[in-house]
Amino acid sequence: MEKEESQNKEGKKLENENSEQNTDGQTLEENENSEQNTDEQILEETEKKEEEEQLTPEDEISNLKDKVARTFAEMENQRRRFEKEKEEAFEYGGFSFAREALNLLDNLERSKQTLESDETIKDRDTLKKLIEHIDIINKDMISIFKKNNIEPIKAINEKLDPNLHQAMMEVEDDTKDQGTIVQEIQKGFMMKDRLLRPSLVAVSKKKVKEKQDNQKNQENEEKEVKN
């Protein structure tokens, strides 16, 4: 009896194990099938999207026309930039050289002032001849500049223009309107429509007394109006 019971128990264990193995096998198959179904769905959705995104021949031609038009527009812009740069190089190619050459005029002017202030040769014929030669060289250089469209900027008795003049100091002068250029410290030049360098100048200002008097007069007028 005991043997039969043990055999029955062992048989039941084997049946349970077999049933568990069958169950595991079924779950694995189900999982594999579900994964395959998911992959197939993804592929189908991707194919549908690709089909939707496919352009018609008319759309492709329109896109190509747009690309060609943009390419031609970029080429035209580059051509215009090149032409402008070429013209500027031709017109203003000597800009830096001209600005450096102005130092020669400055040196001539300084040499003239130094000679004129030298007491040892003052009022001598030698000094007069030197000054004459310096003036001739100066005029020749200015003439060469003018032939190359380099012109001096007007300064004396002109109103201060920040685009052309640079004020270095103020000088009290009641005979001139405030802001009028009364002294040119360094001559400025234009190259065609470009500023080669500004004129360094001194401008007039009203005397302090006159300013104070004007302020008092204004205050008195305001008081009279209030009263």
C-alpha positions in Angstrom: 0.0 0.0 0.0 2.7 2.4 0.9 4.5 1.7 -2.4 1.3 2.4 -4.4 0.8 5.8 -2.5 4.4 6.9 -3.2 4.0 6.0 -6.8 0.8 7.9 -7.1 2.4 11.0 -5.4 5.4 10.8 -7.8 3.0 10.5 -10.7 1.1 13.6 -9.6 4.4 15.6 -9.3 5.4 14.7 -12.8 2.0 15.7 -14.1 2.3 19.1 -12.3 5.8 19.6 -13.7 4.6 18.8 -17.2 1.6 21.2 -16.8 3.9 23.9 -15.6 6.3 23.4 -18.6 3.4 23.5 -21.0 2.1 26.7 -19.4 5.6 28.3 -19.6 5.9 27.3 -23.2 2.5 28.8 -24.0 3.4 32.1 -22.4 6.7 32.2 -24.3 4.9 31.6 -27.6 2.3 34.2 -26.7 5.0 36.8 -25.9 6.8 36.0 -29.1 3.6 36.3 -31.1 2.7 39.6 -29.4 6.2 41.0 -30.2 5.9 40.0 -33.8 2.5 41.6 -34.0 3.9 44.9 -32.5 6.8 44.9 -35.0 4.4 44.3 -37.9 2.2 47.2 -36.7 5.2 49.5 -36.5 6.3 48.5 -40.0 2.8 49.1 -41.3 2.6 52.5 -39.7 6.0 53.5 -41.0 5.0 52.4 -44.6 1.8 54.4 -44.3 3.7 57.5 -43.2 6.2 57.1 -46.0 3.4 56.8 -48.5 1.7 59.9 -47.1 5.0 61.9 -47.2 5.7 61.0 -50.8 5.4 64.1 -53.0 3.6 64.3 -56.3 5.7 65.0 -59.4 4.2 68.5 -59.4 5.3 69.2 -55.9 8.8 67.9 -56.6 9.1 70.2 -59.7 7.9 73.2 -57.6 10.5 72.4 -54.9 13.2 72.2 -57.5 12.1 75.5 -59.1 12.3 77.1 -55.6 15.8 75.8 -55.0 17.0 77.0 -58.4 15.5 80.5 -57.8 17.2 80.7 -54.4 20.5 79.7 -55.9 20.3 82.3 -58.6 19.4 85.0 -56.0 22.4 84.1 -53.9 24.6 84.2 -57.0 23.2 87.6 -57.9 23.8 89.0 -54.4 27.4 87.7 -54.5 27.9 89.3 -57.9 26.6 92.7 -56.6 28.8 92.5 -53.5 31.8 91.7 -55.7 31.1 94.6 -58.1 30.7 97.0 -55.1 33.9 95.9 -53.5 35.7 96.3 -56.9 34.4 99.8 -57.3 35.3 100.8 -53.8 38.8 99.3 -54.3 39.2 101.4 -57.5 37.7 104.6 -56.0 39.3 104.4 -52.5 42.2 102.0 -53.0 44.7 104.7 -52.0 42.8 105.8 -48.9 45.3 104.6 -46.4 48.2 105.9 -48.5 46.6 109.3 -48.8 46.0 109.5 -45.0 49.7 108.6 -44.4 50.8 111.2 -47.0 49.1 113.9 -45.0 51.8 113.6 -42.4 54.2 115.2 -45.0 52.0 118.3 -45.1 52.0 118.4 -41.3 55.7 118.2 -41.1 56.2 121.0 -43.7 53.8 123.2 -41.7 55.7 122.4 -38.4 59.0 123.1 -40.1 57.8 126.5 -41.3 56.5 127.4 -37.8 59.8 126.4 -36.2 61.8 128.4 -38.7 59.6 131.5 -38.3 59.9 131.4 -34.5 63.7 131.0 -34.5 65.2 134.3 -33.3 68.7 133.6 -34.7 67.5 133.7 -38.4 64.5 135.9 -38.0 64.1 138.7 -40.6 66.9 137.3 -42.7 66.9 136.7 -46.4 67.8 133.0 -45.9 64.7 132.5 -43.8 62.5 134.1 -46.4 63.9 131.9 -49.2 63.3 128.8 -47.0 59.8 129.8 -46.3 59.1 130.4 -50.0 60.4 126.9 -50.9 58.3 125.3 -48.2 55.2 127.1 -49.5 55.9 126.0 -53.0 56.3 122.4 -51.9 53.1 122.7 -49.8 51.1 124.1 -52.8 52.4 121.4 -55.1 51.4 118.6 -52.7 47.9 120.1 -52.2 47.6 120.3 -56.0 48.5 116.6 -56.4 45.9 115.8 -53.7 43.2 117.7 -55.5 44.0 115.9 -58.8 43.3 112.7 -56.8 40.0 114.0 -55.4 41.5 114.9 -52.0 40.3 118.2 -50.8 40.9 120.2 -47.7 38.0 120.8 -45.3 36.9 124.4 -44.8 37.3 125.4 -41.2 38.0 129.0 -40.3 34.8 131.0 -39.6 32.7 127.9 -40.2 30.2 126.5 -37.7 31.5 123.4 -35.9 30.4 120.3 -37.7 31.1 117.1 -35.7 31.2 115.1 -38.9 34.1 117.2 -40.3 35.7 119.0 -37.3 37.0 118.0 -33.9 37.0 120.7 -31.3 40.2 120.7 -29.3 39.7 123.8 -27.2 37.5 126.9 -26.7 38.5 130.5 -27.2 36.6 133.4 -25.7 35.6 135.7 -28.5 32.6 138.0 -28.3 32.9 139.0 -32.0 31.9 135.5 -33.2 28.8 133.4 -32.6 29.4 130.6 -30.1 30.7 127.4 -31.7 32.3 129.2 -34.6 35.8 127.9 -35.6 38.4 130.6 -35.0 41.6 128.6 -35.2 42.7 125.6 -37.3 45.2 123.4 -35.4 45.5 120.7 -38.0 43.9 120.8 -41.5 41.4 118.1 -42.3 40.8 116.5 -45.7 38.1 114.6 -47.6 38.6 112.0 -50.2 35.6 112.3 -52.5 32.6 111.7 -50.1 34.7 110.1 -47.3 36.4 111.7 -44.4 40.1 111.2 -44.7 40.7 112.9 -41.4 38.8 115.6 -39.4 40.1 119.2 -38.9 41.4 119.9 -35.4 40.1 123.3 -34.4 39.4 125.8 -31.7 35.9 127.2 -31.4 34.7 130.5 -30.0 32.7 130.9 -26.7 31.2 133.9 -25.1 32.9 135.5 -22.1 31.9 134.5 -18.6 30.7 138.1 -17.8 28.4 138.2 -20.7 27.0 134.8 -19.8 26.3 136.0 -16.3 24.7 139.2 -17.5 22.5 137.3 -19.9 21.5 134.9 -17.0 20.7 137.9 -14.8 18.6 139.5 -17.5 16.7 136.3 -18.0 16.0 136.0 -14.3 14.9 139.6 -14.1 12.6 139.2 -17.1 11.1 136.0 -15.5 10.5 137.9 -12.2 8.8 140.7 -14.1 6.5 138.3 -15.9 5.5 136.6 -12.6 4.8 139.9 -11.0 
